[in-house]
Amino acid sequence: MFYRSRLSAFAAVIILVVWSALIGGGPVFAADLAAEARRLVGVGQGVQVETSDGQVLVSEAGERAVHPASVSKLPTTLALLRALGPDHRFETRFLAGGPIQAGAIDGPLVVRANGDPYFVDENALLVLVALRQLGLREVLGDLLVDGPLIFNWKADTLVPRLRGALEGGVSAAAWQAVRATMSHPNEVSAAAPRLLFAPSPARAAGPETLLVTHRSQPLRYMLKALNGYSNNIFAPLAASAGGIGAVQAQIRNDLPPGYSEELVLGDAAGAHAANRMSPRVTVAILRALETELASHGLDLTSVMPVAGVDEGTLKNRLVGPDGEGVIVAKTGTYGDFGACALVGALRTKNGVVYFAILNRGVPIAEARRRQDAYVRVLITELGALPWDYQRNDVPAFTRAEVTLAERGPAAPAR
């Protein structure tokens, strides 16, 4: 009798769960996913899983804010897209700081920048080719930089390094890459061009004349690459969205009631000790990011890497027939703070499912193993489908636009 009673109770629970799912549209596996989160990721380790219609499938320590490491880049990504739009290009202008006579600037070469984070050797060569097309060979002054200029991923000691590149001091590989994009590469010297600077620049700046304008590749391509490689040059980008304080205030304002204190941003890249995000806040940001991208006809794959497909931190994770191309995600790792995270989304026939796994106090290799094991459970149980995505292997510098002040387009543009 006791056995029958227990069996009847068990059957009643099963019927109730299935009936609730049929009425409410909820999944019958939600309890199993939560149990698997505790088993695979760890009891008390942060896990949040939500469907596109707002159903919370799993919330393990979902409200506890921990250090998110480079997942901090996601709120900044959202703020930048809202402030600038996905097609924004950063402008870097090159001007003559004096009269031009016989191919020489009688004064400095002036650079006016506004924070292009992707200005590297190849981009400097595009500008150099354009300056040479204008007939310039020499600068009888120094290189003067006005505004935030990042060169080759660094914001310090700018002038000597950039000047060295304009003097031809770049790798042969960088020059060959640029040369290969030219209309008639065989007519161009195999050696990189040079711009000569006066050995002892003493001339003061005079009236300025615009020579060349370099417009970066569109913002969405930058965000995709910087999130993929998790490059901390992301930090100064917050300035273009009003500063890190403005980013935090904006994102907090959009969060559900009671969530705002679970987001703290000391910087935009994830290196600041004060940074905090909870799993449920992270998922809320992912949802808002996808909504913003959709308004531009884009999706999460436009600004985040796809596991097993894109180069970067996810290239060798979740590979294989069931994982490759199925997860779009952002990683975060900061050993000094005991932080390791994997945050992203997968597609199912019923819509997108978002997840945030924020480990703390777990060795990095072990945390990644746990994250991948749990995501594979999500892939299997939810019937995840590959994203409609194909990797774009076009070199980043070929998306830049370089324009001569007098002649129009001058270098490879797209």
N, C-alpha and C positions, 0 to 999 in steps of 0.2 A: 504494500500500500504506500509505504514511504517512497519507494522507488518510482511508482507510478505518479505520485504527487510531484516529485522532483522533475520527472520527465515532462509532465504536463506544464509545469512552470517554465521549464526551459523552452518548450515549444511555443508557449505564449509569448515569451520574450522575443523569439525569432520572428513570430508573426507580427508582433508590434513593431520591430525594427523595420521589417520589409514594408509593412503597411505605411509607416511614417515616411519611409523613403518614397513610396509611390505617391503619397498625397503631397508631401512637401518638396519633392524633387531632389531630396538629399541622397547622398551615396550611402549604401549599406556598409561600406568598408571604412567609414570614418574612424570608428573605434579601433580598428586594426591598425590604421595608419598612425594613430596616436601611440598605440602600444609599441609599434615598430620604431617610432621616433625615440621613445625612451630606451628601447633595447639597443638600437644601433648607434644613435647619436649620444645618448646618455641622459639619465635622469637629471633634470635641472638645467640641462644645456638648452639654449634657446632655439625653438623651432616654431615657425608659423607657416601654415598652408591654407590658402584661400582660393575659392573658385572665382570665375569672372563675375558671377552674379552676387558675390559677397558672402557666400557660405564659408564659415570657418571650419575646415576639416581637422586641423591640428593647431593647438596653441599650448606648447610646452614652454613655460617661463616666457610667454609671449610678450608680457609687459615689462620685463626686466631689461633695462638699458645697459649695454656693455660696450666695450671698445669695438668698433666695427672695422678698424683698419681701413683698407682702401675702398670699402663699400661707402665710405664718406664721399666718394666721387659722385655717387648717384644723385644726391640732392643738388649738388652743384651742376651736374649735367642738366637736370630739370630746370634749374633757375636760368642757366645760360640759354637754353632753347626758348624759354619764355621771353627773356630780355632781348635776344638777338635774332632768333629764328635759325632754322637749320641750314639756311643758305648764306648766312653771314660770312663775309670775308674780312680778315684783318688787313689793314693797309699799312705798308711801310714805304715811305717816300724818300727818294734820294735827290738831293738838290745841290747845285753848285753854289758855294758860299762866296763867290766872287766872279769877275768876268772870265769868259772862256776865250783864250787866244791860242791859235796854232795847236789845238788838241790838248791844251792844258788849262786846268782851273786855277786861276790866280787867287787862291784862297783854299779853304777846306772843302771837303766833301761832307755834306750834312745829311744825317739820317734822322728822319722823324718817324717814330714807331708808336704803335698803340697796342703792343702786347701779343703779337703773333707767336704762339708757342711752338710752331712747326717750321721755323726759319732755320734751315740747315745748310750744309755746304752746297748741295745742289741748287737750292734757291738763291744763294749768294752768286753762284755761277750764272744763273739765268740773268740776274741783275748785271753782272760783269759783262756778259755778252751784249746786253742792251746798251750799256755805257760805251762799249767799244764800237757798236753800230752808230752811235752818235759822233764818233770820231775822237772820243776821249782816250788819251794815252797816259796822262800824268796829272797829279794833283800837287800843286805847290803849296800844300798845307796839310793839315792832319785830317783824320776822320773824327767828326763830331757827332755824338749821338744825343738826341733829344727825345725823351719819352721811354717807356718800358720796352726794351728790346731783349728778346731771348734768342741766343744763338747756339745751335748745337746742344740744346737741352740745358743750357746754363745761363744764369742771369748775372754772373759776376765776371769781372775783367773782360767786359764786352769788346772794347775798342781794339786792343791788340789782336784778339782772335779773329774778329770780323775783318779787320784791316789785312791780316795775314791771308785770309781767304781771297780778298779782292786783289791781293798781290800775286795770286796764283798758287798759294800754299794750301792746296787741297789734294786729296788722294787721287791717284790716277783713275780709280774706280768711279769716283764721283763725276769726274770730267767725262769719262767714257759713257756714263749713264745719260748725262745731259746731251752729249754729242750725238748719241744714238737717236734722240728724239728730233733732231734738226731735219729740215727738209732736204738739205744737201750735205750730209755729214762728210762726204769725201772731199768737199771743198773747204773744210775747216781743219786747221792744224790738229795733229794728234796731241799736241801739248796744250795744256790749259792756257787761256789768255791771261794777261796780267795788266794791272793798273799800277803805275809807279807813283809812290808818294815821296815827297821831298824828304831828304835825310834829316834835315833839321827844320821842321815846319815852324815858321815864325809869323806867317801872315795871319792877320785877324780876319774874321768873317766879314764879308761885305754884303751887298744886296744879293738875295737868294733867287735862283732860277730853278724851277722844277725840271728835272731831267728824266727820271724813271719812277714809275709807281709799280710796286709789287703788291698784288692782292693774293692773299693766301688761298689755299683750297677751302671749300665750304666747311663750315663749322661741324656739320654732322660727320664728315669723314675724319676730322681731327678727334672728335669725341670717341668715335669707334676705335681708332688706333690707341688713343691714350687710355681708354678703359680696358682695351684688350691687353696691352702691355703693362697696365697699371703704373704708368709713369708719373712720378710725383711732381713733374713740372706743371701738373694740373693745378697745384696750389695757387699760383698767381692769377690763374684764370678767373678766380672768384671776383677779382677787381672789375672784370667786364660785366658782372652781374650785380654790381653795387657794393661788393665787399662781402666778407664772410658773415658779418653781422646781418646784412640785408638778406643773404641767402637763407640763413637760419630763420629769420623772422618771416620771410615769405613762405617757406615750407611749413613752418609751425602753424601758420595761419590757415593752411589748407587741410591740416590733419583733423581727424575726428575728435570730438570733445573728449578731453581727458588724456590725449596722447601727447600734447605739445612738449611737456617736460621730459619726454623720453627721447628727444632729439637735442643733442648739444654738439655744436660744431666749433672747434677751435681753429681748424683750418679746412681747406677744401679737398685735401689729398688723403688724409688719414694718418699723418705723422704726429699730430698734436695729442698730448696725453689726455686732454680734456674731452676729446670726441666720444660721444655716446649715441647709440641707436638701439632701440628695442626691436625684436623680430616683427612685431605687429606694425610699428612705425615704418620699418623697412619695406614691408609688403605694401603699405599705403602709398609710399613714395613710388614704388614700382608701378602701381596701378595709375597714379597720377602721371607718371612718365609716359606710360603707354597711351593714355588719353591725349596728352600733348602731342605725341608723335603722330597719332591717328589723325589729328586735325591738319597735319601736313601731308597726309597720304603715306606715312611711314609706320614702322613698327619697331619693337625693341631690338631686332637684329640690326637696325640702322645705326645704333649707338653703343651696342654691347656685343661682346664676342659670342660666337656659337661654338659650343664644346666640340672638340675633335675636328674642327674645320678651320677656324681662324687662328692665325699665329698669335702667340702670347701665352698668358697664364693658363688658358684652357685647352691649348693645342693637344696635350697628351692626357687629358682627363675625360672620363666617360666615353672612351673610344670603344669601337666594336659595333656589331650590327644593331644593337638595341639602344645605343647611346649617342653615336656620332650624328651630329646635326639635329638632335632632338631637344637639347637644352640651350637656352640663351641665358647667360649669367654673368655676374661680376664676382670676382674673388677678392678676398681681403686677408692679408697676412701681416702681423706685426708681432714678432716674437718677444720684443721688449715688454709688451703689454699683455702677453699671453692670448693674443687675439688671432682667430682664424675663422673666416666666413665664406659661405657660398650662398649667393642670393640670385634668384632668377625666375624663369617661367618656362612652362612647357605647354604644348598645344594638345588638345584632345578634341574628339568629335563634338563635344558639348561646350567647347570654349577653352580659354586660357586658364591655367592654374598657376598661381604665384607661390613661391616658397622663399623662406629666409631661414638659413641655418647659421647661427652665431655661436661658435664655440668659444669658451674661455677657459684658461688653465689646463688645456689639453695639448700635449706635444703636437707640433705642426703636422708632421707626417701622419700621426694617428688621427688627428682631426680631419685631415683630407680623406683618409680612408673611410672614416665614419660618414662623412658628408656624401661621398660617392656611393657608398653602400645604400644609404637612405634614398638618395635621388633615384637609384636604380629600382628601388621598391615603388617609388612614385611613378616612374616610367611604366612599370609592369602593371600595377594596380589601376592606374588611370587610363591605360591604353594610349600613351603619348604618341603623337605623330611628328615626323620631321617638319621643321620649319621650311616654308617656301623661301629658300635662301640659297644664293650662290656667291661664293667669295669673289671679291673684286681685287684682282692683283695688279691693277694699274699703279705705277709708282706715284707716291703722294705728290712729288714736286711737279708732275705733269698736269695736275689739276690747278696749279697756280696760274695767275694771269700777270704778265709783265707788259706794261704799256710805256712806250716812249712819249714824252711830252709833246713832240711835234709830229710823229709819224704813225701813231696808233699801235696796234698789237705788234710785238717784237719777238716774242719767244713762244715755245710750245705752251698751249693754253689748256687743253683738255685731254 
